[in-house]
Amino acid sequence: MSTTLYDIPVNAINGTATTLRAFEGKVLLVVNVASKCGLTKQYEGLEALYESKREDGLEVLAFPANNFKGQEPGTDEEIQAFCSASFGVKFPLFSKISVVGEDQHPLYRVLTEAQPRATGDGPFRERLKGYGIEPNAAPDVLWNFEKFLVSREGTVVARFAPDVEADDTALVSAIDAELVKAA
């Protein structure tokens, strides 16, 4: 039996060792998040998306990462408290990981290999350059709040740029297309 995305070890935000096996058969939106980023307000939209589509089989899975200008400096406990108090986040949060570099978490290695380019990342790359930040080259994650869409079968079917918001038509359409497929 081959290893799947569901078998990759991760830790829940409370430190409990687990895998994504509990989410098998669901449509997943995997997002690397940060509490001190200009995009942090996206938590609100992600929670609204989760609340509106979880009964249909969507799970939003958040993986805090401190890879981009130190924008996620907190401990897992601080991150969880911030997300709950500031945005009422109820979707699953996981322990902080690295999404780029030599210590890239295996989950993100699988995600980026499966979808090397993000839809809509051109304008965001230019924005980063405008701030004097040299963007990562594909297939690396560009910044916080990049989104990977995973089918019910565990296939990474799409990837969206960090500034693609949770209510963006392209993202919602891709999610809806996956949700209507039989489990």
Secondary structure in CASP SS format (residue, H / E / C, confidence):
PFRMAT SS
TARGET T0000
AUTHOR 0000-0000-0000
METHOD secondary structure of the structure
MODEL  1
M C 1.00
S C 1.00
T C 1.00
T C 1.00
L H 1.00
Y H 1.00
D H 1.00
I C 1.00
P C 1.00
V E 1.00
N E 1.00
A E 1.00
I C 1.00
N C 1.00
G C 1.00
T C 1.00
A E 1.00
T E 1.00
T C 1.00
L C 1.00
R H 1.00
A H 1.00
F H 1.00
E C 1.00
G C 1.00
K C 1.00
V E 1.00
L E 1.00
L E 1.00
V E 1.00
V E 1.00
N E 1.00
V E 1.00
A C 1.00
S C 1.00
K C 1.00
C C 1.00
G C 1.00
L C 1.00
T C 1.00
K C 1.00
Q H 1.00
Y H 1.00
E H 1.00
G H 1.00
L H 1.00
E H 1.00
A H 1.00
L H 1.00
Y H 1.00
E H 1.00
S H 1.00
K H 1.00
R H 1.00
E H 1.00
D H 1.00
G C 1.00
L E 1.00
E E 1.00
V E 1.00
L E 1.00
A E 1.00
F E 1.00
P E 1.00
A E 1.00
N C 1.00
N C 1.00
F C 1.00
K C 1.00
G C 1.00
Q C 1.00
E C 1.00
P C 1.00
G C 1.00
T C 1.00
D H 1.00
E H 1.00
E H 1.00
I H 1.00
Q H 1.00
A H 1.00
F H 1.00
C H 1.00
S H 1.00
A H 1.00
S H 1.00
F H 1.00
G C 1.00
V C 1.00
K C 1.00
F C 1.00
P C 1.00
L E 1.00
F E 1.00
S C 1.00
K C 1.00
I E 1.00
S C 1.00
V C 1.00
V C 1.00
G C 1.00
E C 1.00
D C 1.00
Q C 1.00
H C 1.00
P H 1.00
L H 1.00
Y H 1.00
R H 1.00
V H 1.00
L H 1.00
T H 1.00
E H 1.00
A H 1.00
Q C 1.00
P C 1.00
R C 1.00
A C 1.00
T E 1.00
G C 1.00
D H 1.00
G H 1.00
P H 1.00
F H 1.00
R H 1.00
E H 1.00
R H 1.00
L H 1.00
K H 1.00
G H 1.00
Y C 1.00
G C 1.00
I C 1.00
E C 1.00
P C 1.00
N C 1.00
A C 1.00
A C 1.00
P C 1.00
D C 1.00
V C 1.00
L C 1.00
W C 1.00
N C 1.00
F C 1.00
E C 1.00
K E 1.00
F E 1.00
L E 1.00
V E 1.00
S C 1.00
R C 1.00
E C 1.00
G C 1.00
T C 1.00
V E 1.00
V E 1.00
A E 1.00
R E 1.00
F E 1.00
A C 1.00
P C 1.00
D C 1.00
V C 1.00
E C 1.00
A C 1.00
D C 1.00
D C 1.00
T H 1.00
A H 1.00
L H 1.00
V H 1.00
S H 1.00
A H 1.00
I H 1.00
D H 1.00
A H 1.00
E H 1.00
L H 1.00
V C 1.00
K C 1.00
A C 1.00
A C 1.00
END
